């Protein structure tokens, strides 16, 4: 997400490793920051389900979202990996009017992430 957006780890959890992430337990508040500096939202992060190397399913709340659900699936397809992100969200009451705009922003954000991931993993190692 850099350089435009960063997300901190919840306070007190240290460096999260997939093998040790508590599932179904609120992990705490992860701050989203513009340019890595300016906090503009937070995610009260909970990993609801986890299959390391294949899938995670996050169910959280945010300052801007009454409900945020993110499921990422990784599927091997003929020597490459297909990434699918499914996002479901419900804005807070004051932002309900903005749902169509938020949907476009979230869609554009994840499309950007997928392009960046594709470029990163296409590089020779």
N, C-alpha and C positions, 0 to 999 in steps of 0.2 A: 504494500500500500504506500510505501515511501515514494517520493518525499512528501506527498500531499497529506497523508493520513498515517498516524501510528496508533497502536492500541497497546496499552500497558497490560502487564499481568496483574491479576488481583493482588492486593497487598498481603504479604505473609505467605504466599504460595511458592515464592522463589521461581526457579526455572521449571516450567512444566515439561514433563516428559510423557509421551503417549502411554507408556507402560505403567505409569504411576498416577495418572489423573483419576481423582475420585469420580465415580459415575453416580449420577442421581443426587449429588450433594451440591448445594450452592457453593461456588468457589470464591465468590466475592465480587467486588466492583472492579471492572476493567475500564479504564478511561480511554476515550477516543480523543485524539488531539490533532488539530490542523497543523501541518508543517512540523509535527513532533513537539509542539510547544503549547498551543492554545487549546485547553480542554473545551469541548463543545457538546459532548454527550458521554454517557457511560452505559455499560452493559453489565447487569447483575448476572454473571455468567454461571450457567449450569450445563454440564455435559450429561444429557439424558441417556444416551447410548453410545457405545464405542466398540468398534471392531478395528483394532490397529492395522494400518496398512490398507483398509478397505472402506471404512465408513465412520463418520461421527454424526451425532444428532444433538444439536444444542437447542435448548428451550430456555429462554431468558426473558427478562424485562429490561427496558432501557428508559432513560429519562424521556426520550421522544416516543417510545413504543410501549404500549400496554402489554404487548405480546410480540416476541421475536422468536422465530424458529428457523434454524439453518441446518440442513442436512446435506452433507457432502459425501458422495460415493465415488470411489475409484475402481474402475474395471479395466483389466488388461484386455487389450484388443490387438492381436497380431503384432506383438513387439512394442506397442506403445500403450499409453494409459489414457483412458477416457475419464474426464472429471465432470461430474454433474453436481451442481449446487441447486438445491430447492429452498427457496426462501418464502416464508409466510410471516406476515406482520400485521399488527393492528396499531395504528397511531393512537397516541393519547387523545383524549377528548378534544382538546384545543387544536389538534392537528388533523382531525378527521377530514376536513375540507381539502387537505393537501395530499390525500392518499394517491391520486393518479400521478402527481408530480413525484412523490416519494418512490412509487413503483418504478418510474422511469430512471430515477437516480440510482436506485439499488440495482436495477437491471444493467445499467451502463457501468456501474462500479464492478460488478462481477464479470461482465464481458471483458473489461479492462484487465482484471486479475487473470482471467483465463488466457488472454493474449500474452501477458507478462510471463505466466508459468510456461506457456508453450515456447516462448523465446528462450527462457532460462534452460529448459531441459533439452532444447535442440542444440545447445552449444556443446562442442566436443569437450570431453572431460579428460 
